[in-house]
Amino acid sequence: MYFLMGELSEAGLPRAYIGQSGNVGNRLVQHNQGNNQNKDFWDRALVVISLTNSMTQTHALFLEWFAIAEATKAGRYSLENGNTGSQPNTPAPLQAHTTRSTRPPPPCWPRWASPFLNR
């Protein structure tokens, strides 16, 4: 999962994009190419990783959907996502485990995530 952040939108809010990929390095290269569907606004990329290598594709898809929904509610960024992500079929225990790790943000949750997720 990753966040792209950059210049202000016409509404005066910082622009952001939230995504996920199995190969974030390649995805960032794609986003950095000038012909990539209006993703040329960003000058910072923040990547969420698992130190224990335990994040599954379901975790990543759920976190992407959850982060987009929470960032939309917070209204602090102009999201450049073309969609709202798709809530994957996620077992209730995995949902609880994943959202528990973001409320309140634990000490390991980067401070930059607070504006995205807090209202």
QUIBELSUL-V304975 format. One line per field, one symbol per residue. phi: phi as a letter, one per 40 degrees, with the letter a starting at -180 (. if undefined). psi: psi as a letter, one per 20 degrees, with the letter a starting at -180 (. if undefined). burial: + if it has 16 or more other C-alpha atoms within 10 Angstrom, else -. Layout:
# QUIBELSUL-V304975
phi->???
psi->???
burial->???
This chain:
# QUIBELSUL-V304975
phi->.abbbadccccgcccabbaaacbcdccccccccccbfgbcccbbbbbcbbcbfbccccdcccccdcccccccccgcbcccccabgbcccbddcccccccccbbcdcdccdcccdccbbc
psi->qqppqbrqrhijqqqqpprqqinhghghgghipikmmkkjhqjppppprohjkjorhggggghgggggghhgghkiqopjpirjrpornpqghhgggghhiiorprhipqhihghgip.
burial->++++++-------+++++++----------+-------+-++---------------+++++++++++--++---+++++----+---------+--+---+--+----------++--
